[in-house]
Amino acid sequence: MECTVELFGTLRQLMKTSEVKLKLPPGASLKDLVAALVEREAGLLEGVVDPKTLALSVPYRLYQEGRGFVDDLGRKVERGDRFVLMSVAVGG
């Protein structure tokens, strides 16, 4: 199944793209999604993702379009889901 993660700020610069399309196996969780992002860009382990738990480090959060912020890494990802990975420390 395919899902999309949109990137902002330094994450966009780090991964050199504004969004990433990921192919995940059926039944994949948010933890699998984060693992796939790390596999694609190991630099995410530096300050963005905890290498032991694959949890996002503060201040990074995943926002799921239509649902809001999601923190439960065990939550299942569905085909076509769209997420935004961002730092919530950004403000104006």
C-alpha positions in Angstrom: 0.0 0.0 0.0 1.1 3.5 -0.6 1.0 6.6 1.6 2.5 10.0 1.5 4.6 12.1 4.0 4.9 15.8 3.3 8.0 17.5 4.8 8.6 21.0 6.0 11.6 23.2 6.9 14.8 21.5 7.7 13.3 18.1 7.1 12.6 19.2 3.5 16.2 20.3 3.1 17.6 17.2 4.7 15.7 14.8 2.4 15.9 17.1 -0.6 12.2 16.8 -1.4 8.9 18.2 -0.3 7.1 14.9 0.0 7.9 11.2 0.1 5.7 8.4 -1.2 6.2 5.2 0.8 5.2 1.7 -0.1 4.3 -0.2 3.1 3.1 -3.8 3.6 -0.6 -4.3 4.5 -1.2 -3.8 8.2 1.8 -1.5 8.6 1.9 0.9 11.6 3.2 4.4 12.0 6.3 2.8 13.5 6.8 1.0 10.1 6.3 4.3 8.4 9.0 6.0 10.5 11.3 3.1 9.9 10.8 3.4 6.1 11.6 7.1 6.3 14.8 6.4 8.3 15.7 3.7 5.8 15.4 6.3 3.0 17.3 9.0 4.9 19.5 7.8 7.8 20.1 11.4 8.8 16.7 11.5 10.4 18.2 9.5 13.3 20.1 12.7 14.2 17.7 14.6 16.4 14.5 13.7 14.6 14.0 10.0 15.4 15.0 8.1 18.5 17.2 5.2 17.1 16.1 2.8 19.8 12.4 3.2 19.7 11.8 4.9 16.3 9.7 7.5 18.2 9.9 11.1 16.9 12.0 13.3 19.0 10.5 16.5 20.5 9.5 18.8 18.8 8.7 16.7 15.7 5.2 15.4 15.2 3.1 13.6 12.5 -0.1 15.2 11.4 -2.6 13.1 9.6 -4.8 14.9 7.2 -8.3 14.8 8.3 -7.5 13.5 11.8 -5.0 15.8 13.5 -1.8 14.9 15.2 -1.0 11.3 15.8 1.4 10.0 18.4 0.5 6.3 18.7 3.2 4.5 16.7 1.1 1.3 16.9 -1.7 2.9 14.9 -2.3 1.3 11.5 -1.6 3.1 8.3 -4.2 2.8 5.6 -3.8 3.0 1.8 -3.7 6.6 0.6 -3.1 8.1 4.1 -1.4 11.4 3.9 0.8 12.7 6.7 2.8 15.9 7.4 6.1 15.5 9.3 6.9 18.8 11.0 8.5 20.6 13.9 5.9 22.1 16.1 8.5 24.5 17.4 8.1 26.6 14.3 5.9 29.6 14.8 5.4 33.2 13.8 
